[in-house]
Each structure stands twice: as structure tokens, then as C-alpha cells.
Amino acid sequence: MPEGIKIISGSSHMTLPQEVVGTLGTSLCDTTITTFSDGEVMIQINENVRGTDTFVIQSTCPPVNDNIMKLLLIIDALKRASAGRITAVIPYYGYGRQDRKVQPRVPISSKLIADLITAAGANRVLAVDLHAGQIQGFFNIPVDHLYASPVLLDYIRRGNFRDLVIVSPDAGGVERARAFAKKLQCSLAIIDKRREMANVSQVMHVIGEVKGRDAIILDDMIDTAGTTTQAAIALKEEGASRVFAASTHAVLSGPAIDRINDSVIEEVIVTNTIPLNSKKEKCRKLTVLSIAPLLAEAIKRIHEESSISSLFV
């Protein structure tokens, strides 16, 4: 483990930072996070961090606003303790879907969160599978954008899949699915999703050959699982042999667990950017892969000023 590194864990995801420091062969920086009865948060760093290279691991997952506030306060505490460099490690970037104005008089929330993180005192951001690539440009500090694809690809390559086809659940995810299919040297299909009129269910057309094949629906996140489970039905109707889903971020809010359990999907492959302990128990189809080795290697390379992009060659 390189000297001069301090890893600080927020409270959003307790197991992932422990796995990261385990991989690096170190321990977490002693930190106290207290919530007062009125909801205010107090942060105290209990170790000397002056001049050190500090990494704050905090997913801004539900409860999103609480976790963002804790991230900002930890960064501010480190800045005031004279940390040498502060890197915000954000496995899941909340508000990532609000990356542009889709109607009048709405905020660009992703940009606001980026401004807050920068104003708090972060010198660098390390994020995993941002919902939109342009979020990197919302920061005026360096952003290292990690992809969970090596973790997912490794699992799929070792799996027993037959005549595989990677499926994008909508037009927006085609670039991601195409890159994934290229690395697996398999074919690509796209779900064309249309709502003919208000209050009428969406019509889904499958573009590409899926008949008799194992299909993996690939997305960056699964939230309520509506799109994913509907896409699975469309693929089955087109003759797909088996249907799977793969995603980096398993938000799984609202009816997601019930929808997945009741769906034709055989397995949902996700990473642990968001804590899933209770949800894993409720969803028998969920397979959770760890990105801790990927984060640990990225942290090591940032500290040593070596290449991050070579991780994905």
C-alpha cells in the first residue's frame, strides 16, 4: 500500500469502502458521523490528514439528499484539516439523470451537484458509469470516469450463455450496448420503444435477430425495472431463448423487486455501487458483483499519477 493515502468512508455504503481498503491492504480513516435529533449532520475526522492524499468514498444513493450533504461535509472537514488533495469517490452519482433541460423552468440538477462538490473543496472526482458522459464537463476539476464493464464482462465470459445477443433497452443506450457486444464478439439488438398516445401502454419493437438466442438487456441503471421487464417480454415474444439483464447501478426503487421476481428474466447481474443487502435477500434473481478491486486499483493509480484509461484497454 503506497504511503500518504487516507481512505474515508461516508455512511451511504459501509461494505464497499471496507472491501476497497482490504484490497489495498490498509484501513479506513477513523471518522465520526453523527446525526442530531433535528436531522443536522456533524462530521469529525479523528486522524491527522495534513498533507495527505485523501479519498472520500460515498455513493449518493437513497436517501440521496442526506448522502450528498454528508459527502460535502466530509470534504469540507478535510479541506479545513489541510488535506493535501481531496478526491471524491462517487460509485453512484445521484441526480445524474437530470443532466439537461427537458422542459421550461427546470434545473440542471447534475450541474448543481457538481458545483456543490467543487465548492466544498474537492480537487478531483472518481465516478463509475455516469448516466451521461457530459456530466464530466459539469466539473471544473479533473474527473476520472470508471466503467464497470470489465467486471460485468468477466462474469458474462465465464457464464454458460449460448449464441449471445446484447440488447439496448432504448435508443439512448445503443453506444454502450454496441461497445459491450464488440468486446464479447456477439451481435446487437435494440428495443424501439414508442407510446402511441397518452395513457396507452408502450409498444416495443425489437430491431435485430434474437430468435433462439440468449439475450442480455444492458443498461447503466435499473430503477423501477419497468423498462427492463417490458423489454424482456418483447424479447420473449420475438423468440429469445433466455433473457438476462445486466446493469452497473441497481437503484431498485418502488416496485422493482416485485417486477423482477415476476418477470421472464432469469438473472439480473449488477454491481455493488449501491448497497443491496436487504434487496438481495428479497430478489432471488439478483447477482451482485463487487467493483472494489476496480476502485482500489484506480485509487492506487491516481495516487501514483499513473494511467487510469489503461484499465479499460
C-alpha angles and dihedrals in degrees: 000000000000116000123246097041124125120187114202121191124210118208099252096087118015101178101050096059089047089054091048095053089043089057091046092047096238138095136249120270111257105256133167119212114186130180116204122217091260091055099258116140126222123196127196126180106210098194135065108263099167110144094355130132102248129195121193112201110201128144111209091219127135122345076044100175094047092049094048090051092050090050091052093048093049090050091049091048090052093047091052090047089058098247110183096229130356120209118187107215105200112178091180118028110210119214088028092133093059093072100131143017108273093171137013123287099015128125127246091233097181090060092048091053090049090052091049093051091049094045090050088062109264113154096192141011128217111192136171123227101336111210090237126023093220090069086082087066092054089073124076089202129070116286122199108202113203124196123214090207095104089058094047093042092052091053094046093048089055092046128096098249122155125210091343126212124186113218128204109210092213142005092266093064098050095102092052093047093046092053090048093049091048092056091048091043092229136122130277133228131183132208112224104206120195136169107208095197141346117293092012119116118254120268113223124203122188115223109199138031115296103147112129092000136114107248127202116197105213124200137151093238142008112212115160090355092228096125093042096050093044090050089051090055091050091051092050090050088054090054104262110168097217131358126214133171130216128189140158099220119044102194090160098181129169114353095354098113094048091046092052094045091050095043132097089245111118099199137005112208115200140155129240099250084122123040110257106173099124094034092052089058092051097044114060092186096059120110113187120202123193122239092187094107090051093050092045092053091047092050090049091050094047090052092048092044091237130138122295096180091063087070089074102042 
